[in-house]
Amino acid sequence: SGGDNGAEGAAKETLNIFSVASGHLYERFLRIMILSVIKNTEHPVKFWFIKNYMSPKFKKILPEMSKKYGFDFELITYKWPSWVLRQTEKQRIIWAYKILFLDVIFPMSLDRVIYVDADQVVRSDLMDLQRMDIGGRPYAYTPFCDNYKEMDGFRFWKQGFWKTHLRGKPYHISALYLVDLKQFRMKGAGDELRILYNGLARDPNSLANLDQDLPNYAQDIVPIFSLPQEWLYCETWCGTKTKAKAKTIDLCNNPMTKEPKIEGAKRIVSEWTSLDREQQDFVTAAFPSLGSAASASSSSSSSLPAAGADAAAKEEEEGKDEL
């Protein structure tokens, strides 16, 4: 844990943000996400990071970054239970840690936490989300946008199995979600999700996007509160008309254009380049030997191939080569 919020911050409610990243490209995105969160709130912030697969470089950078920017952090993990079917691929293990152990990975004293994808840029005070009334439901996600009709052919949840299973309920994106940990534990949601996961995970055709498919599939058992659309904007699915209202911007892959991630970030998010420069300047100043690596190590990653149509909603797909 690191960072000191001081006496003034101690009197304020802490904003709790949960995230995970693996590979230099996504750790670069994660530093940008951190900056975007803290620049948009007056509240003290505590970040909770899954430490599995975090690079030694990032573990060195984090305490220095927390001192400079005044946030707290904790590295967390949970021993995979023997009765829960194991994943073998690193990316799928990371996805599993986003959803399977929410009731046990955080201390009991933590009431609410917001998951934010590493490659997201925040434009609003996430405390508004942390305090939101979600009607007693254990968690809240934003539904995928429906308004950009050019992408209809790629909306897999509008056809076949998903259309039948959802029965009119929305299919939500897993790049941002609020968890009411009190309700989640009280309702036994963790056990429900793990039991359901065990039943589905044996089928190689199930849970292609594990952390997203599981909560959407489980809506009858573990209900989702659907957040207003502006909480998560993604150009691929939302088009450009609603961007001005976006509270967060996610860098979803575009299965139609297959635009490289960093090119998309620079084009879609006006502040991305300055945030990227700020994190690179910080790393260079704090760790002269690591500084050039903060950008150079991931510049080649910007041309990684985009994900296939079925996994288009999963922006992490692009980082697989980085694991």
C-alpha positions as CSV (number, residue, x, y, z in Angstrom):
1,S,0.0,0.0,0.0
2,G,1.3,3.5,-0.7
3,G,0.4,7.2,-0.7
4,D,-0.8,9.5,2.0
5,N,-4.0,11.5,1.7
6,G,-3.3,13.6,4.8
7,A,-5.7,14.8,7.5
8,E,-7.9,16.7,5.0
9,G,-8.4,13.7,2.8
10,A,-9.2,11.4,5.8
11,A,-12.4,13.3,6.4
12,K,-13.6,12.7,2.9
13,E,-15.1,9.5,1.5
14,T,-12.6,7.5,-0.4
15,L,-13.2,6.5,-4.1
16,N,-12.3,2.9,-4.5
17,I,-11.2,1.7,-8.0
18,F,-10.3,-1.8,-9.0
19,S,-8.3,-2.8,-12.1
20,V,-6.0,-5.3,-13.7
21,A,-3.3,-5.1,-16.4
22,S,-0.7,-7.4,-17.9
23,G,2.0,-6.5,-20.4
24,H,3.7,-3.2,-21.1
25,L,1.0,-1.8,-23.4
26,Y,-1.8,-2.3,-20.8
27,E,0.4,-1.0,-18.0
28,R,0.9,2.1,-20.0
29,F,-2.9,2.4,-20.5
30,L,-3.3,1.8,-16.8
31,R,-1.1,4.7,-15.8
32,I,-3.2,6.9,-18.1
33,M,-6.4,5.6,-16.6
34,I,-5.0,6.4,-13.1
35,L,-4.3,10.0,-14.1
36,S,-7.7,10.4,-15.6
37,V,-9.5,9.2,-12.4
38,I,-7.6,11.4,-10.0
39,K,-7.8,14.5,-12.2
40,N,-11.6,14.3,-12.2
41,T,-12.3,14.0,-8.5
42,E,-11.7,16.0,-5.3
43,H,-12.0,12.8,-3.2
44,P,-9.1,10.6,-2.0
45,V,-8.6,7.6,-4.3
46,K,-7.6,4.1,-3.5
47,F,-6.7,1.7,-6.3
48,W,-7.0,-2.0,-5.9
49,F,-4.9,-3.9,-8.4
50,I,-4.8,-7.7,-9.1
51,K,-1.1,-8.4,-8.6
52,N,-1.0,-11.6,-10.7
53,Y,1.0,-10.9,-13.9
54,M,1.9,-7.3,-12.9
55,S,5.4,-6.6,-14.2
56,P,8.3,-6.0,-11.8
57,K,8.6,-2.6,-13.6
58,F,5.1,-1.6,-12.8
59,K,5.5,-2.7,-9.2
60,K,8.4,-0.3,-8.9
61,I,6.6,2.6,-10.6
62,L,3.4,2.3,-8.5
63,P,4.7,3.5,-5.1
64,E,6.5,6.4,-6.7
65,M,3.4,7.4,-8.7
66,S,1.2,7.2,-5.5
67,K,3.5,9.5,-3.7
68,K,3.6,12.1,-6.5
69,Y,-0.1,12.0,-7.2
70,G,-1.4,11.4,-3.7
71,F,-3.4,8.2,-4.1
72,D,-3.4,5.0,-2.1
73,F,-3.2,1.5,-3.5
74,E,-3.2,-2.1,-2.6
75,L,-2.1,-5.2,-4.5
76,I,-4.6,-8.0,-4.0
77,T,-5.0,-11.6,-5.1
78,Y,-6.9,-14.7,-4.1
79,K,-5.8,-18.3,-4.1
80,W,-7.8,-20.1,-6.8
81,P,-10.1,-22.6,-5.0
82,S,-9.6,-26.2,-5.9
83,W,-13.3,-26.7,-6.6
84,V,-13.5,-23.9,-9.2
85,L,-12.6,-25.1,-12.7
86,R,-9.2,-23.7,-13.6
87,Q,-8.3,-21.6,-16.6
88,T,-5.0,-22.2,-18.2
89,E,-4.6,-19.2,-20.6
90,K,-3.3,-16.0,-18.8
91,Q,-5.8,-13.7,-20.4
92,R,-8.7,-15.8,-19.3
93,I,-7.3,-16.1,-15.7
94,I,-7.2,-12.3,-15.6
95,W,-10.8,-12.1,-16.9
96,A,-11.8,-14.7,-14.2
97,Y,-10.3,-12.5,-11.4
98,K,-12.5,-9.6,-12.6
99,I,-15.7,-11.5,-11.8
100,L,-15.3,-14.8,-9.9
101,F,-13.9,-13.6,-6.5
102,L,-15.5,-10.2,-5.9
103,D,-16.9,-11.4,-2.5
104,V,-13.6,-12.6,-1.2
105,I,-10.8,-10.6,-2.8
106,F,-11.5,-7.3,-0.9
107,P,-11.6,-6.7,2.8
108,M,-15.0,-7.0,4.5
109,S,-14.8,-3.3,5.5
110,L,-15.0,-2.3,1.9
111,D,-18.6,-1.5,0.9
112,R,-18.4,-0.5,-2.7
113,V,-15.8,-0.6,-5.5
114,I,-15.7,0.4,-9.2
115,Y,-14.0,-1.8,-11.8
116,V,-12.3,0.3,-14.5
117,D,-10.6,-1.2,-17.5
118,A,-6.9,-0.3,-18.0
119,D,-7.6,1.2,-21.4
120,Q,-10.4,3.5,-20.3
121,V,-10.2,7.3,-19.9
122,V,-12.3,8.8,-17.2
123,R,-13.9,12.2,-17.8
124,S,-16.1,12.6,-14.7
125,D,-16.1,12.2,-10.9
126,L,-16.5,8.5,-10.3
127,M,-17.7,9.2,-6.8
128,D,-21.1,10.0,-8.5
129,L,-21.1,6.4,-9.6
130,Q,-19.8,4.9,-6.3
131,R,-22.7,6.7,-4.5
132,M,-25.4,5.8,-7.0
133,D,-28.6,4.1,-5.8
134,I,-28.6,0.9,-7.8
135,G,-31.9,-0.4,-6.3
136,G,-30.4,-3.0,-4.0
137,R,-28.8,-4.9,-6.9
138,P,-25.3,-6.4,-6.3
139,Y,-23.7,-4.6,-9.2
140,A,-24.3,-2.2,-12.0
141,Y,-23.0,-2.2,-15.6
142,T,-23.7,-0.1,-18.7
143,P,-25.5,-1.8,-21.6
144,F,-23.9,-1.9,-25.0
145,C,-25.0,1.0,-27.2
146,D,-27.6,0.3,-29.8
147,N,-27.6,3.6,-31.6
148,Y,-24.8,3.0,-34.2
149,K,-26.7,0.9,-36.7
150,E,-23.7,0.3,-39.0
151,M,-22.5,-2.2,-36.4
152,D,-25.7,-4.2,-36.2
153,G,-24.1,-7.2,-38.0
154,F,-21.5,-7.5,-35.2
155,R,-24.0,-7.3,-32.3
156,F,-23.8,-11.0,-31.4
157,W,-26.1,-10.5,-28.4
158,K,-29.0,-9.5,-30.8
159,Q,-29.0,-12.9,-32.5
160,G,-29.0,-16.6,-31.9
161,F,-28.3,-18.0,-28.4
162,W,-27.9,-14.6,-26.7
163,K,-31.1,-13.2,-28.1
164,T,-33.0,-16.2,-26.9
165,H,-31.3,-16.3,-23.5
166,L,-31.6,-12.6,-22.6
167,R,-35.4,-12.4,-23.5
168,G,-35.2,-8.6,-24.0
169,K,-32.8,-7.9,-21.2
170,P,-29.7,-5.8,-22.2
171,Y,-26.3,-7.2,-22.8
172,H,-23.8,-5.2,-20.7
173,I,-20.2,-4.3,-21.3
174,S,-17.7,-5.3,-18.6
175,A,-15.2,-2.4,-19.0
176,L,-16.8,-0.5,-16.1
177,Y,-19.0,-1.7,-13.3
178,L,-19.9,-0.8,-9.7
179,V,-20.0,-3.5,-7.1
180,D,-22.1,-3.1,-4.0
181,L,-20.0,-5.6,-2.0
182,K,-22.5,-5.6,1.0
183,Q,-25.4,-6.6,-1.3
184,F,-23.1,-8.9,-3.3
185,R,-22.1,-10.9,-0.2
186,M,-25.5,-10.8,1.5
187,K,-27.1,-12.3,-1.6
188,G,-24.4,-15.0,-2.0
189,A,-23.8,-13.7,-5.5
190,G,-20.2,-14.9,-5.5
191,D,-21.2,-18.6,-4.9
192,E,-24.0,-18.3,-7.5
193,L,-21.5,-17.0,-10.2
194,R,-18.9,-19.6,-9.3
195,I,-21.4,-22.5,-9.5
196,L,-22.8,-21.2,-12.8
197,Y,-19.2,-20.7,-14.1
198,N,-18.3,-24.3,-13.2
199,G,-21.3,-25.6,-15.2
200,L,-20.5,-23.4,-18.3
201,A,-16.7,-23.4,-18.4
202,R,-16.4,-27.1,-19.3
203,D,-17.8,-26.3,-22.7
204,P,-15.1,-24.7,-24.9
205,N,-17.8,-22.8,-26.8
206,S,-19.1,-21.1,-23.7
207,L,-17.8,-17.9,-22.0
208,A,-15.8,-16.7,-25.0
209,N,-15.6,-13.3,-23.2
210,L,-15.5,-14.8,-19.7
211,D,-15.8,-11.7,-17.5
212,Q,-18.6,-10.2,-19.7
213,D,-20.5,-13.3,-20.7
214,L,-20.9,-14.7,-17.1
215,P,-22.6,-11.7,-15.5
216,N,-24.8,-11.2,-18.5
217,Y,-25.8,-14.9,-18.6
218,A,-26.5,-14.9,-14.9
219,Q,-28.9,-12.0,-14.9
220,D,-31.9,-14.1,-13.8
221,I,-30.0,-15.2,-10.7
222,V,-27.7,-12.2,-10.0
223,P,-29.6,-9.2,-11.4
224,I,-27.7,-6.3,-13.0
225,F,-28.6,-2.7,-12.5
226,S,-28.3,-1.0,-16.0
227,L,-26.4,2.3,-15.8
228,P,-27.3,5.3,-17.9
229,Q,-25.6,5.1,-21.3
230,E,-23.3,8.1,-20.7
231,W,-21.3,6.1,-18.1
232,L,-19.5,4.2,-20.8
233,Y,-18.9,5.5,-24.3
234,C,-17.3,3.4,-26.9
235,E,-17.1,4.7,-30.4
236,T,-17.4,1.2,-32.0
237,W,-20.9,0.7,-30.7
238,C,-22.1,4.2,-29.9
239,G,-21.0,6.1,-33.0
240,T,-20.0,9.8,-32.5
241,K,-23.2,11.5,-31.6
242,T,-23.2,10.8,-27.8
243,K,-19.5,11.3,-27.2
244,A,-19.9,14.8,-25.8
245,K,-21.9,13.4,-22.8
246,A,-19.4,10.5,-22.1
247,K,-18.4,10.1,-18.4
248,T,-15.8,7.5,-19.4
249,I,-14.4,6.5,-22.8
250,D,-13.5,2.9,-23.5
251,L,-11.2,1.9,-26.4
252,C,-13.2,-1.0,-27.7
253,N,-11.7,-2.8,-30.7
254,N,-13.5,-2.1,-34.0
255,P,-14.1,-5.3,-35.9
256,M,-14.9,-3.3,-39.0
257,T,-11.9,-1.0,-39.2
258,K,-9.4,-3.0,-37.1
259,E,-7.8,0.3,-36.1
260,P,-4.7,-0.2,-33.9
261,K,-5.4,0.6,-30.2
262,I,-3.0,3.5,-29.8
263,E,-4.0,5.2,-33.1
264,G,-7.6,4.9,-31.9
265,A,-6.8,6.4,-28.5
266,K,-5.1,9.4,-30.0
267,R,-8.0,10.0,-32.5
268,I,-11.0,9.4,-30.2
269,V,-9.8,10.8,-26.8
270,S,-8.6,14.4,-27.2
271,E,-6.7,14.4,-23.8
272,W,-5.1,10.9,-24.3
273,T,-1.8,12.3,-25.9
274,S,-1.2,14.7,-23.0
275,L,-2.0,12.1,-20.4
276,D,0.3,9.7,-22.1
277,R,3.1,12.3,-22.2
278,E,2.5,13.1,-18.5
279,Q,2.9,9.5,-17.4
280,Q,6.0,9.0,-19.7
281,D,7.6,12.1,-18.3
282,F,6.9,10.9,-14.7
283,V,8.4,7.5,-15.4
284,T,11.5,9.1,-17.1
285,A,12.0,11.5,-14.1
286,A,11.5,8.8,-11.4
287,F,13.3,6.0,-13.2
288,P,15.7,7.3,-15.9
289,S,16.6,3.8,-16.9
290,L,12.9,2.9,-17.4
291,G,11.7,6.1,-18.9
292,S,12.3,5.4,-22.6
293,A,10.8,1.9,-22.0
294,A,7.5,3.5,-20.9
295,S,6.8,4.5,-24.5
296,A,9.2,2.4,-26.6
297,S,8.2,-0.9,-25.2
298,S,4.7,-0.4,-26.3
299,S,5.1,1.6,-29.5
300,S,5.4,-1.7,-31.5
301,S,2.3,-3.0,-29.7
302,S,0.1,-0.3,-31.3
303,S,-0.1,-2.4,-34.5
304,L,-1.3,-5.6,-32.8
305,P,-4.1,-7.3,-34.8
306,A,-7.6,-6.5,-33.6
307,A,-9.8,-9.2,-32.1
308,G,-12.2,-11.3,-34.2
309,A,-15.9,-10.4,-34.5
310,D,-17.1,-12.6,-31.7
311,A,-14.6,-11.1,-29.3
312,A,-14.7,-7.6,-30.7
313,A,-16.2,-6.2,-27.5
314,K,-13.2,-7.5,-25.5
315,E,-10.5,-4.8,-25.8
316,E,-8.0,-6.9,-23.9
317,E,-7.8,-9.3,-26.8
318,E,-5.4,-6.9,-28.4
319,G,-3.0,-7.3,-25.5
320,K,-2.7,-11.0,-25.6
321,D,0.6,-10.9,-27.4
322,E,1.9,-8.7,-24.5
323,L,1.3,-11.4,-21.8
